[in-house]
Amino acid sequence: MLSQQSLTEMLSALGRGGENARDLAESEAYSLFADMLDGRIPALELGAVLASLRWKNESADELAGFARALNERVPVIELPQHRPRMVVIPSYARASKAPNLMPLLALMLTRLEVPVLVHGLTAGTGTRPGSLDVLARLGSAPCASLSDAQTTLNSGRCAVVPTELLNPSLDSLIRLRDRMGNHNTAHLVAKLLDPAPMRSLRVICVADAQLLSRLHDMFLDTPERALLMRAPDDDSFADPMRRPRIQLFEHLSARTLFEAETGALPLTNPLPPADDIDGTADCIREMLDGHRAIPQPVLNQLAACLFGSGSARDLTHAKATVSLGLAHAAH
């Protein structure tokens, strides 16, 4: 627990703005976010911390400390030993440039017998429809409890878990964006949530190139496994028009699974508008049924998830599984 003096010193360091602000050490960031989650930061100081971090931008060490504090406060989801790693997909953004195809990725993975947990905010004040709403229209409604989530995973279905079930304080911090007018650090740290330590593959997608670089540095200092890529809408699916660079992190090292494409790919059929939730659900349903072509970048992301989860022995096997497995599932 931080003393008032320590908190004041941190605020002074963070609040100097621009290049004058001092980055917190990993241990300092851990203590700060632990107190934020445990409700020990007064409202005035909490707002100042969140505003200062947004102005300064979180360093790799700060992100690592925040993530460690969060994941110590997230319940562990158990997986049978014979199952592949659970693919953990955060969903905290709203598609604006392309329809949200993250539900397509999640449901394709479950068809290929990979455990999938999607977490995000349920509807609330100021919350616009997003990927959780698309998943609900496709038959994957949010779980009502953690035991419901465990049962859903054990049955081979995609578990859609509201943030408030995993950590109510994180949910509250993220929803402060409605009062503060901007996303805050909690929105980013939520992407690093891990309910199955050392048994998961986290899929991390961000829009900002500088943030991507800081996350790259952070994951090089952790033994846990994650996929990292840039996504135009900040949600967890590859740009359907142009594949991003997709990297796999594990054992303190990075491996590029797919290089970024430089030109836009032609789409066989036009995609629905980004804000058309029903149209997006219908489009995904047609793709899953084999009546509409799936964008190649999303198939590449699927192959990366298969390999990263351990469901495929190598990337070549993963690509073949995508081609053969989905064709079989569609029929």
CORQUISUL-V351386 format. One record per residue. RES is the residue in three letters. OMEGA is omega as a letter, one per 30 degrees, with the letter a starting at -180 (* if undefined). Layout:
# CORQUISUL-V351386
RES/OMEGA  RES/OMEGA
This chain:
# CORQUISUL-V351386
MET/a  LEU/l  SER/l  GLN/l  GLN/l  SER/l  LEU/l  THR/l  GLU/l  MET/l  LEU/l  SER/a  ALA/a  LEU/a  GLY/a  ARG/l  GLY/l  GLY/a  GLU/a  ASN/a  ALA/l  ARG/l  ASP/l  LEU/l  ALA/a  GLU/a  SER/l  GLU/l  ALA/l  TYR/a  SER/a  LEU/a  PHE/l  ALA/l  ASP/l  MET/a  LEU/a  ASP/l  GLY/a  ARG/l  ILE/l  PRO/a  ALA/a  LEU/a  GLU/l  LEU/l  GLY/l  ALA/l  VAL/a  LEU/l  ALA/a  SER/l  LEU/l  ARG/a  TRP/a  LYS/a  ASN/a  GLU/l  SER/l  ALA/l  ASP/l  GLU/l  LEU/l  ALA/l  GLY/l  PHE/a  ALA/l  ARG/l  ALA/a  LEU/a  ASN/l  GLU/a  ARG/l  VAL/l  PRO/a  VAL/l  ILE/a  GLU/l  LEU/l  PRO/a  GLN/a  HIS/a  ARG/l  PRO/l  ARG/l  MET/l  VAL/a  VAL/a  ILE/l  PRO/l  SER/a  TYR/l  ALA/l  ARG/a  ALA/l  SER/a  LYS/a  ALA/l  PRO/a  ASN/a  LEU/l  MET/l  PRO/l  LEU/l  LEU/a  ALA/a  LEU/l  MET/l  LEU/l  THR/l  ARG/l  LEU/l  GLU/l  VAL/l  PRO/a  VAL/l  LEU/l  VAL/l  HIS/a  GLY/a  LEU/l  THR/a  ALA/l  GLY/a  THR/l  GLY/a  THR/l  ARG/l  PRO/a  GLY/a  SER/l  LEU/l  ASP/l  VAL/l  LEU/l  ALA/l  ARG/l  LEU/l  GLY/l  SER/a  ALA/l  PRO/l  CYS/a  ALA/a  SER/l  LEU/l  SER/l  ASP/l  ALA/l  GLN/l  THR/l  THR/l  LEU/a  ASN/a  SER/l  GLY/l  ARG/l  CYS/l  ALA/l  VAL/a  VAL/l  PRO/a  THR/a  GLU/l  LEU/a  LEU/l  ASN/a  PRO/a  SER/l  LEU/l  ASP/a  SER/l  LEU/l  ILE/a  ARG/l  LEU/l  ARG/l  ASP/l  ARG/a  MET/l  GLY/a  ASN/l  HIS/l  ASN/a  THR/a  ALA/l  HIS/l  LEU/a  VAL/l  ALA/l  LYS/a  LEU/a  LEU/a  ASP/a  PRO/l  ALA/a  PRO/l  MET/l  ARG/a  SER/l  LEU/l  ARG/l  VAL/a  ILE/l  CYS/l  VAL/a  ALA/a  ASP/a  ALA/a  GLN/l  LEU/l  LEU/l  SER/l  ARG/l  LEU/l  HIS/a  ASP/l  MET/a  PHE/l  LEU/l  ASP/l  THR/l  PRO/a  GLU/a  ARG/l  ALA/l  LEU/a  LEU/l  MET/l  ARG/a  ALA/a  PRO/a  ASP/l  ASP/l  ASP/a  SER/l  PHE/a  ALA/l  ASP/a  PRO/a  MET/a  ARG/a  ARG/l  PRO/l  ARG/a  ILE/a  GLN/l  LEU/l  PHE/l  GLU/l  HIS/l  LEU/l  SER/a  ALA/l  ARG/l  THR/l  LEU/l  PHE/l  GLU/l  ALA/l  GLU/a  THR/a  GLY/l  ALA/l  LEU/l  PRO/l  LEU/a  THR/l  ASN/l  PRO/l  LEU/l  PRO/l  PRO/a  ALA/a  ASP/a  ASP/a  ILE/l  ASP/l  GLY/l  THR/l  ALA/l  ASP/l  CYS/l  ILE/l  ARG/l  GLU/l  MET/l  LEU/a  ASP/l  GLY/a  HIS/l  ARG/a  ALA/l  ILE/l  PRO/a  GLN/l  PRO/l  VAL/l  LEU/l  ASN/l  GLN/l  LEU/l  ALA/l  ALA/l  CYS/l  LEU/l  PHE/a  GLY/l  SER/a  GLY/l  SER/l  ALA/a  ARG/l  ASP/a  LEU/l  THR/l  HIS/l  ALA/l  LYS/l  ALA/l  THR/l  VAL/a  SER/a  LEU/a  GLY/a  LEU/l  ALA/l  HIS/a  ALA/a  ALA/a  HIS/*
